[in-house]
Amino acid sequence: MANTKNSGSVPEAKNAMNKFKMEVAKEIGVNLKEGYNGDLTSAESGSIGGEMVRQMIKKQEQQMSGR
């Protein structure tokens, strides 16, 4: 049976990812706070994750191109 705990492949990166998530939320104007965020819409929550992915892809592309 698969482990359903969302620990990620590098547990040590959890704090960095949480910080990144908070920064992205602030950049796009979503009121994300520590702890419970059940008042966010699914669109708001999804926009945070989508922007995180866009920024990670952009950074990787820059690294791969030597910039």
C-alpha positions in Angstrom: 0.0 0.0 0.0 1.3 3.5 -0.9 2.2 5.9 1.8 -0.4 8.6 1.8 1.5 11.0 4.0 2.6 14.1 1.9 6.2 14.1 3.1 7.8 14.8 -0.3 11.0 13.2 -1.6 13.3 15.4 0.4 11.8 16.0 3.9 14.4 18.6 4.7 13.0 20.9 2.0 9.6 21.1 3.6 10.3 24.5 5.4 11.8 26.0 2.2 8.7 24.9 0.2 6.3 26.3 2.8 8.3 29.6 2.7 8.1 29.6 -1.1 4.4 28.9 -1.0 3.8 31.9 1.4 5.9 34.2 -0.8 4.1 33.2 -4.0 0.7 33.7 -2.3 1.7 37.2 -1.3 3.0 38.0 -4.8 -0.4 37.0 -6.4 -2.5 38.5 -3.7 -3.9 35.4 -2.0 -4.4 35.8 1.7 -2.7 32.6 2.8 -1.9 32.2 6.4 -0.1 29.7 8.7 -2.5 26.9 9.7 -6.0 26.5 8.5 -6.9 28.1 5.2 -10.4 26.6 4.6 -11.7 30.0 3.7 -9.8 30.0 0.4 -11.6 29.1 -2.7 -10.3 26.2 -4.8 -9.3 28.7 -7.5 -7.2 30.7 -5.0 -5.5 27.5 -3.7 -4.9 26.3 -7.2 -3.4 29.6 -8.3 -0.8 29.3 -5.6 0.3 25.9 -6.7 0.2 26.8 -10.4 2.4 29.9 -9.9 4.8 27.8 -7.8 5.2 25.4 -10.7 5.6 28.2 -13.3 8.3 29.7 -11.2 10.1 26.4 -10.6 10.0 25.6 -14.4 11.3 29.1 -15.3 14.2 28.7 -12.9 15.1 25.3 -14.2 15.0 26.5 -17.8 17.3 29.4 -16.9 19.7 27.0 -15.2 19.6 24.6 -18.2 20.3 27.4 -20.6 23.3 28.7 -18.5 21.8 31.9 -17.4 
